[in-house]
Amino acid sequence: MDFFGVLGYQQYFTRSWFYSIEANVGAGGGGNTDTGAGLMYKSSLGLGYSFTPALALVLEGGYVMAPSGNFEGALTSLNLNYQFYNAGPESFTSDRGNGQYTFSGWSISGQTETYVNPTYRDWE
């Protein structure tokens, strides 16, 4: 089981196609997975297609590692995402710092992942 906080960016480049970039920090373990104290990092890039404003298919690739354990590996996933509810503002604009930035909501989600053939480090 994993629990991650995610900082990400998603940008549409056509009406339906988008890309995403994510950096995750959290905790995980279980299932004979040596994550040490449980701290985990994950980064990923994704390419997605929105069928509707709430339904999208996303192909994602990245890397996950547990720095205090023997678990690390590349990841590839195909996700069917359905957004039930956006738990934040639709959008807001900030002009702090050196420019104007528009933030378009945030969300809370749950998912399940399976790591196939992960690489285990031998620190000895």
Summary of the structure (lengths in Angstrom):
residues: 124
radius of gyration: 16.7
end to end distance: 26.9
largest distance: 51.4
contacts: 294
relative contact order: 0.17
helix: 0%
strand: 55%
